[in-house]
Amino acid sequence: MNFRFQSFLKFVLFFSLLVACKEKGEGPVTKKTPEQLATEALSGTGTAQWTVAGGGSVTRDGQNVTSTYATFELIFNAGTSKTYSTKNGGELFDANGNWSFAGTNFDKFILTGSKPAATREISFTQTGTTLRLDFRIPLPGARVDGTSALSGNYTFNLVKK
């Protein structure tokens, strides 16, 4: 009888040790959807601010126009209503509005507003602390006040602020 009790006691101690050694907080790993990953690329965990200043650049039809947008900033906010705001967007970007993904690949977004960059599909690539935006402003509709032409293929290389 004593032998059975010792064997049972060893089993209980061994099982208790296994349970005690289990890592706390372990749970099922939830995989993020492609949309969640794309949203985080633009807005981080809630808000992300991107700027030309500090190492960014802007080209239009292959020509450097960084000086025109040297102080440009684009701020993305995630949440139930995805919003954006810009600073120093010139005649190209609205000051604020909403943004949404274009399609289901989640590599393009569309901004609301009335300026030329609004309602265009803007392709984006986020790598580390850089965000590249590519979009095209076609003619007609690229003229501001009937004088300055903004049409062309744009590439904004922004850095995280």
N, C-alpha and C positions, 0 to 999 in steps of 0.2 A: 504494500500500500504506500509506503514511504517513497518507493521508486516512482510510482505513478504520479504522486503529488509533486515530486521534484521535476519530472518531465513536463507536467502541466504548468508548473511555475516558470520553467525555462521558456516554454512556448509563449506564455502571457508576457514575460519580460521582453522576449525577442519581438513580438508583435507590437508592444508598446513603443519599443525603440524605433521600429520602422515608421510608425505613425508620427512619433515626435520629430523624426528627421525629415519628414516631408516639408518641402519649401512652402512657406505661407504665401498666400496671394496668387498661387498658381491657379489659373483658370483657363478656359478655352481662349485661344488666340483668335480674335476676330479680324478677318481680312478686310481691308478697306476697299471700297468699290473704286472703279476708275474715275467716277465723278468726284468722290471724296479726295482722291489723290490730286486730281487736277485743281480742285478748289483750294487745297492746301498749297499747291504750287504758286497760285496767284495771291492768296490772301493769308497764307500762313495758318495759324490756329484761330484767326479771327479777323485781323487787319494786317495788311502789309503795305509798306510805302516804298515805291520804286522811283528812282530819280536818274537824270542824265548826269548831274553834278557828281564829281568824285570818280570819274572813270568811264562814264557812259558815252554813247555816241549816237548820232542820227544821220542817216543818208536818205536822199531822195533821188531816185533813178541813178543810183551809184555815186552821186555827188555828195560830199560831206556838207551837211547843213547843221552841224552840231551847235554852232554859235547862235542860230535862230532859236534853238530849244535848250540852251545851256542850263536853264533853271527849271526845266519841266519836271513835274512830279505827278505820279499817278498812284492813287491810294485805293486799294481794293478792300471792301468789307464783305465778309461772308455772313451767313445767317439765313433767316427765313426770307428776307428780301435782300438780295445781293446788290449792294450799292457801290458806287465809285465816286471819286472826286479828283479833280486835277488842279494843278497850279501852273500858271504860265504856259498854257496849252495853245496860246495864240489863237489864230482863226481856224485851227485844225480840230481842237477838242472842246467839248462843252465843259463847263465848270463842275458839273455833277450829274448824276443819273443812276440808272440801274444797269447791271450787266447780266448776261446769261450765256450759257454755252451754245454754240452753233452745232447742232447735230449730236451724235452719240459717241464720237471719237474723243471728245473732250480735249481737243488740241486747238480749238478756236473759240473765241468769244465774240459777242456783239454788245456794243455800248448803245444805250438810248441817248437821244438828243437830236439836235437839229444841225450841228456843225458837220463838216465833211467826213470826219472819222466815225460819226455815229451811223448806225445801221449797216456797217461794213463788217464782214468776217475778218477778224484779226487773229492770225496764227500766232501761237506763242510757244516758246521753249524756255523752261526754267532749269538752270543748272547752278547749283550752289547758291551764290548770292547775286546771280545775274538773271535777267529776264529779257529775252529777245522777242520783239513784236514785229510782225511783217504784215503789211496790208497795202491795198491799192485804192487810190482815189481816182475814179474814172472821170472823163469829160462826158457830158456836161455836168453841171452841179458842183464843179470844183472851183468855181469862181466865187469870190467874196466881194460883195458890193459891185459886181460886174467888172472888177478891175484886176485883182490879183489872182493868178491861177495857182491852185494848190494841187492840181492833178499830178499823179505819179505813183511810183512804187516806193513805199517807205519801209525803213528798217530802223527801229528804235532798240538800242542796246542799253538797258537800264540796270542800275545797281541798287541793291537793297539798302535802304536808309536806316 
